[in-house]
Structures are given as structure tokens and as C-alpha cells.
Amino acid sequence: MSVIEVQGITASYRKNQVLKDVNFTVEPGTLTAIIGPNGAGKSTLLKVLLELHPKLSGSTAFFGSSLQKMKKRIGYVPQRGSVDWDFPTNALDVVTMGLYGQIGWLRRPNRSHRERAMACLEQMGMADYANRQISQLSGGQQQRVFLARALVQEADLYFMDEPLAGVDAATEKAIMHTLKELKDRGKTVMVVHHDLQTVEDYFDHVLLLNRSVWAHGPTEEVFTQENVYRTYGGTLRWMKEA
């Protein structure tokens, strides 16, 4: 069974159409880069799939069912710039929030919940910062905390919106190591990505998006000079050597 099946998704911001007749299918155990120029609708696509932004038409199925029925199997890491980092909470509490779908919003986390959250912080190299206010963390540290919050959900499908944007080399390496571990465990990961030069090293599948899907499939087949130029048009600043 496909993890995601998208058919005819169209979406707009006010009168500006940002997605047009988007169609693709994602198989389990894949690590996919969503790439395309600025304004291509990459972040909007994730929000539409997760019903955080309305669609005008089309349908989406997760594991052969609806989002509402499969929500507990899905983790999401938004863009770091969209998060209120001044909210008065520490790193451990942020990660524990990832369990509220299981705990319930009216119940308090117990010791086992906090131990699970702590284990995920440790996995991301952030255990020593568990009691640190999130506003006091660097950008890379904040990103690690948000990834730990996604990991604690133990989801089967993860959406991540530019998790490597603005992080240092060590954090980028740690994040990609974690994502590849998820893939090796049979999880499915879709990542909005902006660095074309690392696509082949980091991802086994690519979805090229510029309002519509221009190509989608295994990286070695899809990430070609022709497909990338068609997707980026005149905005392309880098391309592989022929």
C-alpha cells in the first residue's frame, strides 16, 4: 500500500494559485527531497496535505485512508521561522508536546513520557539542554529540538519543511543521519530541501515541484539536468556538470 496518494491537488493564496493539479504517489521506506524554486509551493504542499491550508480541489490518502484516521502515524516539523521561539518553555517540554496526541491535552505527562522525550533529546545530542529555555538555544539547537519532538511521536510518515536551512555543518550531519536511520527502519520521510548540490548524497527519491509536479521518482532517474532546468526555468543558479 502506498503511504501517500495525491490526486489533482490545487490550492491558492487569495487569488494567487500556488499549486495546480498536483499528482504523486509515495511508497514506504523512502527519503524524498521536495525541490523547486522560491514560490514553487513546496511549503504550501505540506500544509495542504496536513490540512493546515485549504485546497480548492483534489484528494489525498494516507496509508489508504483519511488524514483524520491516520494523523497519529504522521509527524511534522515546520519551518523554524514559523515557530514562536519566545514562548516560555524548555527543550524537554517542547519534545514532550509531541506525545500529547497519545497522552491527551487534559492529562499531564508521566515519568515514562518524559523519559521517552529525554531519550529523543539525547538522540539529537541535546540532552544537556533539556532544561534550557528554547529562546536561549541557537538556530541549529532549536532545529534539533523540533526534530526530537517529531521523533518522540514514533510516526510512520514524517514531513519536514527545510530542516537544514540555516543550521551549522554538525547539525546538518546529525539531522541527515537521523533521517537516514528512519528510512532504514522502514519509515517514510518527505523533506522540503533547497540545496541542489546535496540532493544526490542525501535522498533516494526526488519530487520536482513548481506549482505542478514536473518529475518524481528515484534520484538517479529523476534528478537530471533536463528535469531540473524544466522545473527551475530561468531561476536556476546551479546545475550538475553534463
C-alpha positions as CSV (number, residue, x, y, z in Angstrom):
1,M,0.0,0.0,0.0
2,S,1.2,3.5,-0.8
3,V,2.0,5.8,2.1
4,I,0.7,8.9,0.3
5,E,-1.5,9.1,-2.8
6,V,-2.2,12.6,-4.1
7,Q,-4.6,13.3,-6.9
8,G,-5.4,16.7,-8.5
9,I,-4.5,19.0,-5.6
10,T,-5.0,22.6,-6.5
11,A,-4.6,25.5,-3.9
12,S,-4.3,29.3,-3.8
13,Y,-3.4,32.1,-1.5
14,R,-6.2,34.6,-2.1
15,K,-6.3,34.9,-5.9
16,N,-2.7,33.6,-6.5
17,Q,-2.7,29.9,-7.5
18,V,0.3,28.2,-5.8
19,L,-0.5,24.6,-6.6
20,K,-2.1,23.3,-9.8
21,D,-3.2,19.7,-10.4
22,V,-0.5,18.1,-8.2
23,N,-0.4,14.3,-8.5
24,F,2.1,11.8,-7.0
25,T,2.4,8.6,-5.0
26,V,4.9,7.9,-2.3
27,E,6.0,4.4,-1.4
28,P,7.0,3.2,2.1
29,G,10.6,3.4,3.3
30,T,11.7,6.3,1.0
31,L,13.6,9.5,1.8
32,T,12.3,12.2,-0.6
33,A,13.5,15.7,-1.3
34,I,10.9,18.2,-2.4
35,I,12.8,20.7,-4.5
36,G,11.9,23.7,-6.7
37,P,12.4,27.4,-7.0
38,N,11.2,30.0,-4.5
39,G,7.5,30.4,-4.7
40,A,7.0,26.9,-6.2
41,G,4.6,25.9,-3.5
42,K,6.8,23.4,-1.6
43,S,5.8,24.5,1.9
44,T,2.2,25.0,0.8
45,L,2.1,21.5,-0.4
46,L,2.9,20.1,3.0
47,K,0.4,22.4,4.7
48,V,-2.3,21.3,2.2
49,L,-1.6,17.7,2.7
50,L,-1.8,18.2,6.5
51,E,-5.0,20.3,6.2
52,L,-3.2,23.4,7.6
53,H,-4.1,25.2,4.4
54,P,-7.3,24.7,2.4
55,K,-7.3,23.1,-1.1
56,L,-9.5,24.1,-3.9
57,S,-9.7,20.6,-5.4
58,G,-8.2,17.2,-5.3
59,S,-7.8,14.4,-2.8
60,T,-5.1,12.9,-0.5
61,A,-4.9,9.4,1.1
62,F,-2.5,8.3,3.8
63,F,-2.0,4.6,4.2
64,G,-5.1,4.2,2.1
65,S,-7.3,6.2,4.5
66,S,-8.0,9.8,5.5
67,L,-5.7,12.2,7.4
68,Q,-8.0,12.2,10.4
69,K,-7.8,8.5,10.8
70,M,-4.0,8.3,10.2
71,K,-3.0,11.5,12.0
72,K,-1.2,9.6,14.8
73,R,1.1,8.0,12.3
74,I,2.3,11.3,10.9
75,G,4.9,13.7,12.2
76,Y,5.6,17.2,11.0
77,V,8.5,19.6,11.5
78,P,7.6,23.2,10.3
79,Q,10.0,25.8,9.1
80,R,11.9,27.2,12.1
81,G,10.9,30.7,11.2
82,S,7.3,30.0,11.7
83,V,7.7,29.0,15.3
84,D,7.3,31.4,18.3
85,W,10.6,30.7,20.0
86,D,9.9,33.3,22.7
87,F,7.2,31.0,24.1
88,P,8.3,30.4,27.8
89,T,9.1,26.7,27.8
90,N,12.2,24.5,27.9
91,A,13.5,21.9,25.4
92,L,12.2,18.9,27.3
93,D,8.7,20.3,27.4
94,V,8.7,21.0,23.7
95,V,9.6,17.4,22.9
96,T,7.0,16.1,25.4
97,M,4.4,18.1,23.5
98,G,4.9,15.6,20.6
99,L,3.2,13.0,22.8
100,Y,0.1,14.9,23.5
101,G,-1.7,13.1,20.7
102,Q,-1.2,9.9,22.8
103,I,-1.5,11.4,26.3
104,G,-4.4,13.7,25.7
105,W,-4.3,17.5,26.2
106,L,-6.1,17.4,29.6
107,R,-3.7,14.8,31.1
108,R,-0.2,15.5,32.5
109,P,2.8,13.7,31.1
110,N,4.0,11.0,33.4
111,R,7.6,9.8,34.1
112,S,7.6,7.3,31.2
113,H,6.5,10.1,28.8
114,R,9.3,12.4,29.9
115,E,11.8,9.6,29.7
116,R,10.9,9.0,26.1
117,A,11.2,12.7,25.4
118,M,14.6,12.7,27.1
119,A,15.8,9.8,25.0
120,C,14.9,11.6,21.8
121,L,16.8,14.7,23.0
122,E,19.8,12.5,23.7
123,Q,19.5,11.0,20.2
124,M,19.8,14.5,18.8
125,G,22.7,15.5,21.1
126,M,20.5,17.8,23.1
127,A,20.2,16.1,26.5
128,D,22.4,18.6,28.2
129,Y,20.0,21.4,27.1
130,A,16.8,19.7,28.3
131,N,16.0,22.4,30.9
132,R,17.2,25.3,28.7
133,Q,14.6,27.8,27.5
134,I,14.1,27.4,23.8
135,S,14.7,31.1,23.2
136,Q,18.2,30.7,24.6
137,L,19.1,28.0,22.0
138,S,20.9,28.6,18.8
139,G,19.1,28.1,15.5
140,G,20.7,24.7,15.0
141,Q,19.9,23.6,18.5
142,Q,16.2,24.7,18.1
143,Q,16.0,22.6,14.9
144,R,17.4,19.6,16.8
145,V,14.8,20.0,19.5
146,F,12.0,20.2,16.9
147,L,13.3,17.1,15.2
148,A,13.3,15.3,18.6
149,R,9.7,16.3,19.1
150,A,8.9,14.6,15.8
151,L,10.9,11.5,16.7
152,V,9.1,11.0,20.0
153,Q,5.8,10.5,18.2
154,E,7.2,7.3,16.7
155,A,5.4,8.1,13.5
156,D,5.5,6.1,10.2
157,L,5.5,9.2,8.0
158,Y,7.4,12.4,8.5
159,F,7.0,15.8,6.8
160,M,9.9,18.2,7.3
161,D,9.9,21.8,6.0
162,E,13.5,22.9,5.3
163,P,15.1,21.3,8.4
164,L,18.6,22.0,7.1
165,A,18.0,25.7,6.4
166,G,20.4,27.9,8.4
167,V,22.0,25.2,10.5
168,D,25.7,24.5,11.1
169,A,27.5,21.7,9.4
170,A,27.4,19.5,12.5
171,T,23.7,19.9,12.9
172,E,23.1,19.2,9.2
173,K,25.1,16.0,9.5
174,A,23.2,14.9,12.7
175,I,19.8,15.6,11.1
176,M,20.6,13.7,7.9
177,H,22.0,10.8,9.9
178,T,18.7,10.6,11.9
179,L,16.6,10.8,8.7
180,K,18.5,8.0,7.1
181,E,18.1,5.9,10.2
182,L,14.3,6.5,10.0
183,K,14.4,5.3,6.4
184,D,16.4,2.3,7.3
185,R,13.7,1.4,9.8
186,G,11.1,1.5,7.1
187,K,9.8,5.0,7.9
188,T,8.9,7.4,5.1
189,V,10.3,10.9,5.1
190,M,9.5,13.9,2.8
191,V,11.8,16.9,3.2
192,V,11.5,20.4,1.6
193,H,15.1,21.0,0.6
194,H,16.9,23.9,-1.0
195,D,20.5,22.8,-1.7
196,L,20.7,21.1,-5.1
197,Q,24.3,20.1,-4.5
198,T,23.5,17.7,-1.7
199,V,20.4,16.1,-3.2
200,E,22.2,13.0,-4.6
201,D,24.1,12.4,-1.4
202,Y,21.1,12.8,1.0
203,F,18.0,11.5,-0.8
204,D,17.0,8.4,-2.6
205,H,13.9,10.0,-4.2
206,V,13.1,13.4,-5.6
207,L,9.9,15.3,-6.2
208,L,10.5,18.4,-8.5
209,L,7.8,20.9,-7.9
210,N,7.0,24.3,-9.5
211,R,3.2,24.7,-8.8
212,S,2.8,21.3,-10.5
213,V,4.9,18.2,-10.3
214,W,7.5,18.2,-13.1
215,A,9.1,14.8,-12.2
216,H,9.1,12.4,-9.3
217,G,10.9,9.2,-8.7
218,P,14.3,7.6,-7.7
219,T,17.0,10.3,-7.5
220,E,19.3,8.6,-10.1
221,E,16.5,8.5,-12.6
222,V,14.7,11.8,-12.0
223,F,17.4,14.3,-10.8
224,T,18.7,15.0,-14.4
225,Q,19.8,18.2,-16.0
226,E,16.8,18.3,-18.2
227,N,14.3,17.9,-15.4
228,V,15.9,20.4,-13.1
229,Y,16.1,23.0,-15.8
230,R,12.5,22.4,-16.7
231,T,11.4,22.8,-13.1
232,Y,13.5,25.9,-12.3
233,G,13.4,27.7,-15.6
234,G,15.4,30.9,-15.6
235,T,15.8,30.9,-11.8
236,L,18.4,28.1,-11.7
237,R,21.7,29.1,-10.2
238,W,23.4,25.7,-10.1
239,M,23.3,22.5,-12.1
240,K,25.4,19.3,-12.3
241,E,28.1,19.1,-14.9
242,A,26.9,17.3,-18.0
